[in-house]
Amino acid sequence: MQVTPLQQIESGLFSGYKIWMKRDDLLHPIVSGNKYRKLKYALPKEHSKEISTVVSMGGPWSNHLHALAYACRESSLSSIGLVRGLRKDSDPLTACLQDCVENGMQLHFVSREDYRLLREIPDYWRKFISNDSPQVKWLAEGGKSIEAMRGVTEVVEEIQLQLGQAADVIICPCGSGTTMAGIVLGMKGKGRAIGVAAVQNAGFLSSTILEMVYQGGTGSRDNFEILTEFDHGGFAKTSPELLDFCDHFTAETQIPIEPVYTGKMLYAVAELCSRKYFNNMHNIVLLHTGGLQGIRGFSSQP
Ligand SMILES: Cc1ncc(COP(=O)(O)O)c(C=O)c1O
């Protein structure tokens, strides 16, 4: 796995602060950002005798399913995606799901109610899978798992080596909270971590992250916080201010971003800079979590 650049950001949007961006969007052309790190240990090893198929869930523009389909094909594994929302045969597939199919993923469309139950009941996915053999592995929404969290811890070690010291603060966008949990675990109590919730009603995230970090074996960690005021109306929702902000950022820095995750994080960081939130913090590191394939959804979101 290559080491991604830690790039200093020159932008008036964050004036007065030294901001670094860990460019995990450059980690892999398809399995980019946190997906690569989350799948690194969660996927069975190539030619594993025990597992032949991986099943997971996601929306019609899921970065996770998109990355999973490709990664499974590369590891000679079959993949099945349980996709949110029933679909008529005549409805076109999103570009994201077309890529999944091209990479060999079998898709099953499930009702919103079933999707909710998939989130809540651990074995509910079996209802949709005819192959009941033990060789099937389930990955929860967003790839959330302890192995996924462990994969993310490695980004903290890389950042520390690149900076020559621990970062004062590492900031990332949050969906399931797995990436943030990996950062908190990897920081080993040095510095602070801030997660920007990309979803609405994200009050659950702090306890989810605490629980995952605890399961990671370090005991409790309280050097993190979750900001819930920057969701711009909810998951995959945007506002004109957010879209303008993303355009402005990319025009200034030439760094591509998407508005669902990294765009919301950067918007929050700019706001925190204007509130002088980072005073006395010298190395502020933002994690670019990739997911650029999702931009295609903004002209044709079903
Ligand atoms: C591009 C991108 N960034 C951030 C996240 C949030 O990651 P997590 O679910 O680990 O909180 C996701 C979702 O997995 C994502 O696709």
The ligand as a Tripos MOL2 file, in Angstrom:
@<TRIPOS>MOLECULE
LIG
   16    16     1     0     0
SMALL
NO_CHARGES

@<TRIPOS>ATOM
      1 C1        -16.0660    9.1280    1.1950 C.3       1 LIG1
      2 C2        -16.4850    8.7680    2.5780 C.ar      1 LIG1
      3 N1        -16.0190    9.4890    3.5960 N.ar      1 LIG1
      4 C3        -16.3600    9.2290    4.8660 C.ar      1 LIG1
      5 C4        -17.2190    8.1960    5.1720 C.ar      1 LIG1
      6 C5        -17.5880    7.9520    6.5970 C.3       1 LIG1
      7 O1        -16.8910    6.8770    7.0860 O.3       1 LIG1
      8 P1        -17.4100    6.0560    8.3360 P.3       1 LIG1
      9 O2        -18.6240    5.2820    7.8860 O.co2     1 LIG1
     10 O3        -16.2790    5.1640    8.6580 O.co2     1 LIG1
     11 O4        -17.7640    7.0240    9.4100 O.co2     1 LIG1
     12 C6        -17.7240    7.3910    4.1390 C.ar      1 LIG1
     13 C7        -18.5960    6.2400    4.4220 C.2       1 LIG1
     14 O5        -18.1480    5.1460    4.5900 O.2       1 LIG1
     15 C8        -17.3600    7.6910    2.8050 C.ar      1 LIG1
     16 O6        -17.8240    6.9760    1.7640 O.3       1 LIG1
@<TRIPOS>BOND
     1     1     2 1
     2     2     3 ar
     3     2    15 ar
     4     3     4 ar
     5     4     5 ar
     6     5     6 1
     7     5    12 ar
     8     6     7 1
     9     7     8 1
    10     8     9 2
    11     8    10 1
    12     8    11 1
    13    12    13 1
    14    12    15 ar
    15    13    14 2
    16    15    16 1
@<TRIPOS>SUBSTRUCTURE
     1 LIG1         1 GROUP 0 **** ****
